[in-house]
Amino acid sequence: MHGSDELDDAALLDGFERHTLPREAWTHRAHVRVAMLHVRRLGFDAALERMRARIQAFNHAKGSTDSLTTGYHETLTVAWLRVVAAAVAAAAAEPPADSIEFCDRNPDLLDKTLLRRYYTRERMLTEDAKRAFVEPDLEPLPEPSGRRGSRAGGWQKIVAPRDSPGGSP
């Protein structure tokens, strides 16, 4: 059993949102589980806003340092959420019972190097990519469908939030 899998979905979300989840339990798998839960419950746009805010708040509460390779990274957050949202959409006909089953069905999402299919290291490890979403330089990211507030299958370009340093890409 994986560390975050000791918690059911409600307990994982509660621990993450209240910052009571131990730092060592905030693994890549836990990120994927929380992302899946937010996408499924809120739709892509609202899930993205919530993940942005909650990851930054969690990091702050846990005393995380913020550097080019640590702390909140906008492009990583948007790119991973798009990949997770595409997997959620692909499972719509037979949705998993919970986020643990979702991870079990999508082992590729648990590979931390998955985004290297889309981004070179040089593009991802820049201050611009940390502050604002940058498009991939290797191949396009999956486009999640069924975004709330838009027609199913619709996609609009994602840009950094207006109040983020550096503005739009």
C-alpha positions in Angstrom: 0.0 0.0 0.0 1.2 3.5 -0.8 1.6 6.2 1.9 -1.3 8.3 0.8 -3.4 5.2 0.1 -3.8 4.7 3.8 -6.3 7.6 3.6 -9.6 7.4 1.8 -10.5 10.3 -0.5 -12.3 12.4 2.1 -9.4 12.1 4.6 -6.8 12.9 2.0 -8.7 16.0 0.8 -9.3 17.1 4.4 -5.7 16.7 5.4 -4.5 18.5 2.3 -6.9 21.4 2.6 -6.4 21.8 6.4 -2.7 21.3 6.1 -2.8 18.4 8.5 -1.5 15.9 6.0 2.1 15.1 6.9 4.6 16.6 4.4 5.9 13.1 3.7 2.4 11.9 2.7 2.2 14.7 0.0 3.7 12.5 -2.6 3.3 12.6 -6.3 0.6 9.9 -6.0 -1.2 12.1 -3.5 -1.0 15.0 -5.9 -2.5 12.8 -8.7 -5.3 11.6 -6.4 -6.2 15.1 -5.2 -6.1 16.4 -8.8 -8.4 13.6 -10.0 -10.9 14.4 -7.2 -11.0 18.1 -7.9 -11.4 17.5 -11.7 -14.2 15.0 -11.2 -16.0 17.2 -8.7 -15.4 20.7 -10.0 -14.5 20.4 -13.7 -11.2 21.5 -15.2 -11.3 25.3 -14.7 -12.4 25.3 -11.1 -10.1 22.4 -10.3 -7.1 24.4 -11.7 -8.0 27.4 -9.6 -8.4 25.3 -6.5 -5.2 23.3 -7.1 -3.2 26.5 -7.6 -4.4 28.1 -4.4 -4.3 24.9 -2.2 -0.8 23.7 -3.3 0.6 27.2 -2.6 -1.2 27.3 0.8 -0.1 23.8 1.7 3.5 24.6 0.8 3.4 27.8 2.8 2.0 26.0 5.8 4.7 23.3 5.6 7.5 25.9 5.3 8.5 24.9 1.8 11.3 26.8 0.2 10.6 28.4 -3.1 13.3 28.1 -5.7 13.5 27.2 -9.4 13.3 23.5 -8.5 11.2 23.6 -5.3 7.9 25.1 -4.3 4.9 25.9 -6.5 5.5 25.7 -10.3 2.7 26.9 -12.5 3.6 25.0 -15.7 3.9 21.7 -13.8 0.5 22.3 -12.1 -1.3 23.1 -15.3 0.4 20.4 -17.4 -0.2 17.7 -14.8 -3.9 18.8 -14.3 -4.4 18.6 -18.1 -3.0 15.1 -18.2 -5.1 14.0 -15.2 -8.2 15.6 -16.6 -7.7 13.7 -19.9 -7.5 10.4 -18.0 -10.7 11.4 -16.0 -12.5 12.1 -19.2 -11.3 8.8 -20.8 -12.7 6.9 -17.8 -16.1 8.6 -17.9 -17.9 5.6 -19.2 -16.7 3.4 -16.3 -15.6 5.8 -13.6 -13.4 4.5 -10.8 -14.9 4.1 -7.4 -12.2 6.3 -5.8 -8.9 8.0 -6.5 -6.9 4.9 -5.4 -8.6 2.9 -8.1 -8.0 5.8 -10.6 -4.3 5.6 -9.8 -4.3 1.8 -10.2 -6.0 2.1 -13.6 -3.6 4.8 -14.7 -0.1 3.8 -13.7 1.5 6.1 -16.3 0.2 9.1 -14.3 2.4 7.9 -11.4 5.6 8.2 -13.4 7.0 11.6 -12.4 8.9 11.8 -15.7 5.7 11.6 -17.8 5.8 15.3 -18.7 9.2 14.8 -20.4 7.0 13.5 -23.3 5.8 17.1 -23.7 8.6 19.3 -22.3 12.4 19.4 -22.6 14.1 20.0 -19.3 15.4 23.3 -20.6 11.9 24.6 -21.2 10.4 23.4 -17.9 13.3 24.6 -15.7 12.9 28.3 -16.3 11.6 31.1 -14.2 9.0 31.9 -16.9 7.7 28.3 -16.7 7.6 28.5 -12.9 5.6 31.7 -12.8 3.3 31.3 -15.8 2.1 28.4 -17.9 4.2 27.8 -21.0 3.2 25.5 -23.8 5.2 22.3 -24.3 8.0 22.2 -26.8 8.0 18.5 -27.7 4.3 17.6 -28.3 0.9 19.1 -27.3 -0.6 18.2 -24.0 -3.9 16.3 -24.0 -6.9 18.5 -24.1 -9.4 17.7 -21.3 -13.1 17.6 -22.4 -16.2 18.3 -20.5 -15.0 21.5 -18.8 -17.7 23.1 -16.8 -18.9 26.3 -18.3 -18.0 25.3 -21.8 -19.3 22.8 -24.3 -18.0 19.3 -24.0 -14.8 18.8 -25.8 -14.2 22.6 -25.9 -10.8 23.9 -25.1 -9.5 27.4 -24.5 -5.9 28.3 -24.1 -4.8 28.3 -20.5 -2.8 31.3 -19.3 -1.4 32.2 -15.9 -3.7 33.9 -13.4 -3.8 37.7 -13.8 -2.3 38.3 -10.4 0.7 36.0 -10.9 4.1 37.5 -11.3 5.2 37.7 -14.9 1.7 37.8 -16.4 0.7 35.7 -19.4 3.3 33.8 -21.4 
